[in-house]
Amino acid sequence: VMELGVNDPMIVVSDSDLESAVAAAVTSRCINGGQACNGAKRFLVQKEVVSDFTDRLSVLLSEIRMGDPMESSTQLGPIARFDLLEKVRRQVADTMAQGADTAFQPRTVPADSWFYPPTLLTGVIPGMTAFEEEIFGPVWSVTSFRDFEDAVMLANASPFGLGAAVWTNDRSIAERMITSLETGNVFINDFVRSDPRFPFGGVKRSGYGKELGEAGLLEFVNWKTVWKA
């Protein structure tokens, strides 16, 4: 069983509960300081609500408490290693040089710390670093989409396929997304996470096999076929 790279999308349809979607976007991306395989990385938002979504998200990001991860009040801790912090810095700088923007001015942090401040990138499109590469840190990359087909195309435009979250109140859209998205997991109106009761794993370059659940147990069973005439 192998779990490899990811670049999970969170798809926000215009009919969804934006307040819940934005709150989930913050929670999903803050897991382990933004260093979680199953955290949403690419936020695909329907164009009719992308401005509202980014405005709401900006407010919540400005309120995130950074600090000692041993303190219960801390919401966002440091990056694991300095070289990984430098990589996040480079990826964000490259994306902005390619034409993306920030929806609000990120707060400053001490230059000698391993913290990376919550950063919201808007106007991200295919070809930009934040769209093509996994950023393993607290960076929210927002891309707008027109319709169902556009959302699916953008979501699947990645060599990775661990999980996807879909926010919509339209059951038919949700069902079509489930069958159209090239991922090992699809969560409807919730953020992607593992659960010991259910199999968890990706497709494409996100890995091979399943962990957890009955399927995860069977991955570690050596089946023996016996034939008796």
C-alpha positions in Angstrom: 0.0 0.0 0.0 1.5 3.3 -1.1 0.3 6.8 -0.4 2.1 9.3 -2.6 1.7 12.9 -3.7 -1.6 14.8 -3.8 -3.2 18.0 -5.0 -6.8 17.6 -3.8 -9.5 19.9 -5.1 -12.4 21.3 -3.1 -15.3 22.2 -5.5 -17.7 24.8 -4.4 -20.9 25.1 -6.5 -22.9 28.3 -6.5 -25.9 26.8 -4.7 -23.8 25.5 -1.7 -23.8 26.8 1.9 -20.9 29.2 1.6 -20.5 29.7 5.3 -20.0 26.0 5.9 -17.8 25.6 2.8 -15.5 28.4 3.8 -15.2 27.1 7.4 -14.4 23.6 6.0 -11.8 25.1 3.7 -10.0 26.7 6.6 -10.1 23.5 8.7 -9.0 21.2 5.9 -6.0 23.4 5.0 -4.9 24.0 8.6 -4.6 20.3 9.4 -1.0 19.7 10.6 0.0 23.2 9.7 -1.1 22.8 6.1 1.0 19.6 5.8 -1.6 16.9 5.4 -2.0 14.7 2.4 -5.8 14.8 2.5 -6.1 18.5 3.0 -7.7 20.5 0.2 -5.1 22.2 -1.9 -7.0 23.6 -4.9 -10.2 25.5 -4.3 -12.4 25.5 -7.4 -15.2 27.9 -6.9 -18.1 28.7 -9.3 -17.6 32.2 -10.8 -20.9 33.5 -9.5 -19.7 33.1 -5.9 -15.9 33.3 -6.1 -15.8 36.9 -4.8 -18.1 36.1 -1.9 -16.1 33.0 -1.1 -12.7 34.8 -1.1 -14.0 37.6 0.9 -15.3 35.3 3.6 -12.2 33.2 3.5 -10.0 36.3 3.9 -11.8 37.2 7.1 -11.3 33.8 8.6 -7.6 33.5 7.6 -6.9 36.9 9.2 -8.2 35.4 12.5 -6.2 32.2 12.5 -4.0 31.9 15.6 -0.4 30.9 14.9 1.9 29.8 17.6 3.2 26.9 19.7 1.6 23.7 18.5 1.6 22.4 22.1 -0.9 25.1 23.1 -4.6 24.2 22.7 -5.5 27.6 21.4 -3.1 27.4 18.4 -4.7 26.7 15.0 -1.6 26.8 12.9 1.9 25.6 13.8 5.3 25.8 11.9 6.5 24.0 8.8 8.4 20.8 9.6 11.8 21.7 8.2 13.4 24.9 6.9 14.0 23.5 3.4 10.3 22.7 3.2 9.5 26.3 4.3 11.8 27.6 1.6 10.0 25.4 -1.0 6.6 26.9 0.0 8.0 30.4 -0.2 9.3 29.6 -3.7 6.1 28.1 -4.9 4.0 31.1 -3.8 6.5 33.6 -5.2 6.5 31.7 -8.6 2.7 31.6 -8.7 2.4 35.3 -8.0 5.1 36.0 -10.7 2.9 34.0 -13.1 -0.1 36.3 -12.5 -1.9 35.2 -9.4 -2.7 37.7 -6.6 -3.3 37.7 -2.9 -6.8 38.5 -1.5 -5.3 40.1 1.6 -1.9 41.1 2.9 -0.4 38.1 4.8 0.9 38.9 8.3 4.6 39.0 8.8 6.4 36.4 10.9 10.0 36.4 12.3 12.5 35.8 9.6 14.3 33.1 11.6 11.1 31.1 12.4 9.7 28.1 10.5 6.2 29.6 10.3 4.5 30.4 7.0 1.6 32.8 7.4 -1.9 31.8 6.0 -1.9 32.9 2.4 -4.8 33.2 -0.1 -3.9 33.1 -3.8 -6.6 34.2 -6.2 -6.8 34.1 -10.0 -4.9 30.8 -10.1 -5.2 29.0 -13.4 -3.8 25.8 -14.9 -0.1 26.2 -15.7 0.6 28.2 -12.6 2.8 26.5 -9.9 0.0 26.5 -7.2 -2.3 24.6 -9.6 0.2 22.1 -10.9 2.2 21.4 -7.8 1.2 20.4 -4.3 2.0 23.2 -1.8 2.6 21.6 1.6 1.8 24.5 3.7 -1.0 26.9 4.7 -1.8 28.3 1.2 -5.3 28.5 -0.2 -5.3 28.6 -4.1 -8.6 29.7 -5.6 -9.6 29.0 -9.2 -13.0 29.9 -10.7 -15.0 27.6 -12.9 -18.0 28.2 -15.2 -20.1 25.1 -15.1 -20.1 21.4 -14.2 -18.0 20.3 -17.1 -15.4 23.0 -16.4 -15.2 22.0 -12.7 -14.6 18.4 -13.5 -12.0 19.2 -16.1 -10.1 21.4 -13.7 -10.4 18.9 -10.8 -9.1 16.1 -13.0 -6.3 18.2 -14.6 -3.8 16.7 -12.2 -1.6 13.6 -12.2 -2.8 13.1 -8.6 -6.1 11.7 -7.3 -6.4 11.1 -3.6 -9.6 12.8 -2.7 -12.1 15.6 -3.6 -14.6 17.5 -1.6 -17.8 18.8 -3.3 -20.1 21.4 -1.9 -23.5 21.6 -3.4 -27.2 21.3 -2.4 -28.1 19.7 -5.7 -28.3 15.9 -5.3 -28.0 15.4 -9.1 -24.8 17.4 -9.3 -23.3 15.6 -6.3 -24.1 12.2 -7.9 -22.6 13.3 -11.3 -19.4 14.5 -9.5 -19.0 11.2 -7.7 -18.8 9.3 -10.9 -16.8 11.9 -12.9 -14.0 12.8 -10.4 -10.8 10.8 -10.8 -10.1 10.3 -7.1 -10.1 7.5 -4.6 -12.4 9.5 -2.2 -15.3 12.0 -2.7 -16.8 13.8 0.2 -20.0 15.7 -0.3 -20.5 18.8 1.9 -17.6 17.9 4.1 -13.8 18.0 3.9 -11.8 14.9 3.1 -10.3 12.9 5.9 -9.6 9.3 6.7 -11.8 7.1 9.0 -10.8 3.7 10.3 -14.2 2.3 9.3 -13.7 3.0 5.6 -11.1 2.2 2.9 -8.8 5.2 2.2 -6.4 5.6 -0.7 -5.9 7.3 -4.1 -5.6 6.7 -7.8 -3.3 7.9 -10.5 0.0 9.2 -9.0 -1.5 9.5 -5.5 -0.7 5.9 -4.6 -1.7 2.2 -4.8 -4.0 0.1 -2.7 -6.2 0.9 0.3 -5.6 1.4 4.0 -8.2 1.2 6.8 -11.6 -0.6 6.7 -12.0 -4.2 5.6 -10.3 -3.4 2.3 -7.3 -2.1 4.1 -7.1 -5.3 6.2 -7.3 -7.5 3.1 -4.3 -5.6 1.6 -2.2 -7.4 4.2 -3.7 -10.9 3.6 -1.8 -13.4 1.6 -4.6 -15.2 -0.2 -4.0 -18.9 -0.8 -6.0 -20.7 -3.5 -6.5 -24.4 -2.9 -8.0 -26.7 -5.6 -9.0 -30.3 -4.7 -10.3 -32.6 -7.4 
